[in-house]
Amino acid sequence: MSESEDVRDRLRRMRGQAEDLEKAAEQASDPSERRRLQDEAHRLESRSVQVSGMASGDIYPME
């Protein structure tokens, strides 16, 4: 497996985890748990955007 395939697989997993966390947040009845899950999903989404940008050669990370 090439390095670019590894990055694509990693990004796919990160985005899948973020989606799973968002779904879990929608199902959570406790507001603090819902917020924690949403925050974690947003962190994963942000990280996947940053990794994607770095993999594409963009030298300026997303903020």
Secondary structure, 3 states (H helix, E strand, C coil): CCHHHHHHHHHHHHHHHHHHHHHHHHHCCCHHHHHHHHHHHHHHHHHHHHHHHHHCCCCCCCC
